[in-house]
Amino acid sequence: MKQSVFAILATFVFAFAAPAQAQKSAGEVLDDNTVNASVKAELIGAKGIPSTDINVETYRGIVLLSGFVESQQIKDQAGKIAQGVSGVQKVHNAIAIHSKTSMGTKLDDTVLTGKVKTALMDDEAVKSGQINVESRGGVVQLGGFVSGDAMRKRALEVAGKIEGVKKVENALYVKPE
């Protein structure tokens, strides 16, 4: 019962909060939103998975997992859970491994995330609305489905030049044609 409530809630959240779905039919958008919500619901229901730390995006049945978790075991388990969801054709597991951080570091990361987002918005070659930005301990992760390799490369380059960025994790996936 609890899982079905989460699935219904997740479906509504993703249906109304999904990023622009250019180049997809209404059916594909609905299918991807359903898959996305189902994956998120399964992660929420799984013991030992910090589901709030994992981002889930779906494009034409391809599920992209990103975010930060504390161990390879958690990353692998999240990937297996996603792969087991009906409608998932492929899982691109780009979750990064990083230990928890202190409250002071979290505040620094929030500022760093804002700087990176601003720089991406200011760059004409990057459609920043397609990119999620997460930071943990000065490590910045860019995630999401992007329209081309040139934009992926440019976004990584822009993020890497921001003061305070120690490393950029690439969780960007070029949309398949």
N, C-alpha and C positions, 0 to 999 in steps of 0.2 A: 504494500500500500504506500509506504513511504517513498519507494523508488518511483512509483507511478506519479505521485504528486510532484516529485522533483522533475520527472520527464515532462509533465504538462507545463510546469513553471518554466523550465528551460526552453521548451518549444516557443512559448510566448515571448520570452526575453530575446531569443535569437531571431524570431520572426520580425520583431520590431526594431532590433538594434543591429541587424546585419549590415555590413558595409555595402556600398554600391556593388551590384552584381552585373557589371557590363558584360556583354557578349554571351549571356545565358538566357535561355527561355524561362518563362514563368514556372514551368514544370521543373526545370533544373534547379531554379532558386528554391522552390518549395522542397524538392528532394534533398538538396544540400542543407537547408535549414533543419529538416527533420533528422538527417544523419548527424548534423552538428549537435543538435539538442540531445539526441540519443547518446552520443559519445560523452557529452558533458554529464548527463544524468548517470551513466554507468561509472564515470570517474567519481562523482559525488557519493555514490553508493558503495564504492570500494573502500575497504579498510586499509588504512596506512597510506592512502594517496592524498596529498594536499591539493585537492582539486582547485582550490582558489589560486594556487600558484601556477596552474597550467592553463594556457590559452589553447582553444580549439577553433580551427577554421576549416571550412570544407569548400572545395571547388571541384565540381563535376565528379564527386565521389572520392576525391583525394582528400584525406584528412591531414592537416598540418598541426602538430603539437609543438608548442613553444613555451617558454617560461623557464623558471629555475626550480630545481628540486635538489635535495641534499645527497642523493646517492644514485648510482647507476641502476641499482635494483629497482628503485621507485620509477626511474625513467623507463626501464624495460617493461615493468608491470603496466605502466600507463599505455605504452605502445601495444601490448598484448590485449589490453581491455579495448582499446580503440579498434584494433583489427577484428575483434570478435563481434562488432556491432553490424547489424544488417544494413546493407547499402554501402558499406565502406569497400572501395575498390583497392585502395592503397593507403598506407600510413607513412608519412614523412615525419619521423620523430626527431625534432630539432631541439628537444628540451636540453637545457644546459645544466651541468652539475655545479653547484656552489653552496657552500655552507651558509647557515643563518647568519644574519648580521645584527649588530647592536642598533639601538634606537637612533643614536647619533649618525651612524652610517646610513640608516634608512632615510633620514632627513637629507643627508648629502646626496643620496641616490635619487630622491625626488627632485631635487634641484637639477641634478645632472640629466635626468630624463626630460625635464622641461627644456633645458638648453638644446638637447639633441632634437627634440620635436620642433622647436623653433627654427633651428638650422635647416631641418628637412623641409619645413613649410616655406622657408625663404629661397630654397633652391628650385629653379624653374624646371630642372630635368627630373625632379622627383615628385611623384604624386603621393604626398605624405599621408593622405587618407587611406591608402592601401597598406600602411606600415604600422605595426604595433611596436612601441619602444618600451623596454623594461630595463631596469638597472639593478644590479646587486653588487655591492662592494667595489664600485667603480667599473665593473664589467657591464657593458651595454649590449643588449640583444635586440636586433631588429628582426621582426617576424611578420609574416603575412604572404599573401599571393600577390606578386607584382606582374606588370604587363610585359616586361622584357629584361633581358640580361643587362643592358646598358643602365637601366634604372636601378637594378639591384646593385651593380658595381658602384654607381654614383652615390647611392644612399649609404653604403658601407664606407665609402671614402669620406663623405661629409661627416658621418658620426665619428670616425676615427680622428678627425681634426679638432674635435671639441676638447677644450681644456678640462682635465679631470678624468677623461676616458682612459682607462688602463688597457682595455681590450674590447674589441667588438666581436660579438658572436653572431654568425650569419644563420638566421632562421628564415631567410627569405626564399620563396619558392616561385620560380617563373611559371606562370599559368601555361598549361599545355594547350596547344592549338586544337 
